[in-house]
Amino acid sequence: MQVIETFVCQLYGKPSHTSVDKVRYDKVRQCFKGKKGILSNSEGVDLSPMCPCQDVFMLHIQRANFQIKIWRASSSNFPDLPKPENYRWRLSSSVGLEIKWFS
């Protein structure tokens, strides 16, 4: 997991970092540089290119792992797939299978 996290830090322009939380911290500080307070005025600041926090990042990885398991079993007539709930999905009675975005 650490190798993947380091790689994602590089994708977000911080090759010297090994923690997505540290990258987030640096990006927020950079966005609000010169402002009085981080929470005082967020007008005009675009946080959409922000990387996920470590907790959400791990959920993304587990969901991607589940998708890979499905693809790898696609050539089998009767694939033996694990429960999606074990890979950070939720089974909802109204919607069906939905993404668990946060822990």
Backbone torsions as a table, in degrees:
resi	resn	phi	psi	omega
1	MET	NA	-34.8	-178.5
2	GLN	-64.4	-37.1	178.8
3	VAL	-64.2	-42.4	179.0
4	ILE	-65.1	-42.7	-179.7
5	GLU	-64.0	-41.0	177.2
6	THR	-63.1	-40.9	178.0
7	PHE	-61.2	-43.6	179.3
8	VAL	-64.5	-37.1	175.5
9	CYS	-59.7	-39.8	177.6
10	GLN	-65.6	-39.2	178.7
11	LEU	-61.3	-32.6	-179.9
12	TYR	-91.6	15.4	171.7
13	GLY	83.7	18.6	179.2
14	LYS	-127.2	73.0	-175.8
15	PRO	-65.7	-20.1	-179.3
16	SER	-84.2	-10.4	-178.1
17	HIS	-90.9	154.8	176.7
18	THR	-125.1	4.9	-178.9
19	SER	-129.5	128.0	178.3
20	VAL	-66.5	-28.8	176.9
21	ASP	-64.9	-38.5	177.9
22	LYS	-67.2	-39.2	177.5
23	VAL	-62.9	-44.0	177.5
24	ARG	-59.0	-45.6	-179.7
25	TYR	-59.0	-47.8	-179.9
26	ASP	-63.1	-40.8	-179.9
27	LYS	-65.4	-41.0	178.6
28	VAL	-64.7	-44.5	178.1
29	ARG	-60.5	-40.1	179.7
30	GLN	-66.3	-40.7	180.0
31	CYS	-64.8	-35.2	-175.3
32	PHE	-103.0	14.7	179.5
33	LYS	-61.0	129.3	178.8
34	GLY	88.9	-5.6	178.3
35	LYS	-91.0	158.1	-177.4
36	LYS	-62.8	-50.4	-179.2
37	GLY	-143.7	150.8	-177.1
38	ILE	-60.6	-42.5	-176.0
39	LEU	-94.4	-6.6	-175.0
40	SER	-72.2	-37.9	-177.3
41	ASN	-147.7	107.6	179.8
42	SER	-107.8	11.4	180.0
43	GLU	-66.2	133.9	177.1
44	GLY	80.7	7.3	-179.4
45	VAL	-106.8	124.0	-179.8
46	ASP	-98.6	109.5	179.6
47	LEU	-99.8	8.8	-177.8
48	SER	-64.7	-31.5	178.7
49	PRO	-83.0	13.7	-178.1
50	MET	-69.9	138.9	176.4
51	CYS	-75.3	159.2	-179.0
52	PRO	-72.2	155.6	173.5
53	CYS	-71.5	167.9	-173.8
54	GLN	-61.8	-38.7	179.9
55	ASP	-61.5	-48.6	179.9
56	VAL	-69.4	-35.9	178.0
57	PHE	-58.9	-42.9	179.4
58	MET	-65.7	-36.4	176.4
59	LEU	-63.9	-41.6	177.4
60	HIS	-59.5	-44.9	-178.6
61	ILE	-62.8	-43.3	-179.0
62	GLN	-66.3	-38.7	177.0
63	ARG	-67.0	-39.3	177.9
64	ALA	-64.5	-38.9	176.6
65	ASN	-60.0	-41.5	178.7
66	PHE	-63.1	-43.4	179.5
67	GLN	-62.4	-39.7	178.0
68	ILE	-63.6	-40.3	177.4
69	LYS	-60.3	-39.4	178.1
70	ILE	-64.3	-47.2	-179.7
71	TRP	-62.0	-40.8	-178.3
72	ARG	-67.4	-27.5	-179.5
73	ALA	-93.1	4.7	-173.7
74	SER	-66.1	-21.3	-179.4
75	SER	-84.7	-7.3	179.9
76	SER	-88.7	140.5	177.7
77	ASN	-68.1	-37.0	-178.8
78	PHE	-129.9	77.9	-176.8
79	PRO	-68.2	142.5	176.7
80	ASP	-96.8	92.7	-175.2
81	LEU	-101.2	144.8	176.8
82	PRO	-73.2	167.5	178.0
83	LYS	-68.4	134.7	178.7
84	PRO	-62.2	-27.8	179.9
85	GLU	-62.4	-24.8	177.5
86	ASN	-77.9	-8.2	-178.1
87	TYR	-122.0	36.6	172.0
88	ARG	66.9	36.0	169.0
89	TRP	-112.4	159.3	178.0
90	ARG	-120.9	141.1	175.0
91	LEU	-99.0	114.4	-177.5
92	SER	-109.4	139.5	-179.6
93	SER	-69.8	-28.6	-177.8
94	SER	-87.9	-38.2	-173.7
95	VAL	-103.7	-30.9	-172.8
96	GLY	103.5	-129.9	-179.7
97	LEU	-88.1	125.7	180.0
98	GLU	-134.8	157.0	-177.3
99	ILE	-73.7	137.6	170.9
100	LYS	-93.2	104.8	-174.1
101	TRP	-78.7	-33.9	-176.6
102	PHE	-132.6	154.4	178.2
103	SER	-76.0	NA	NA
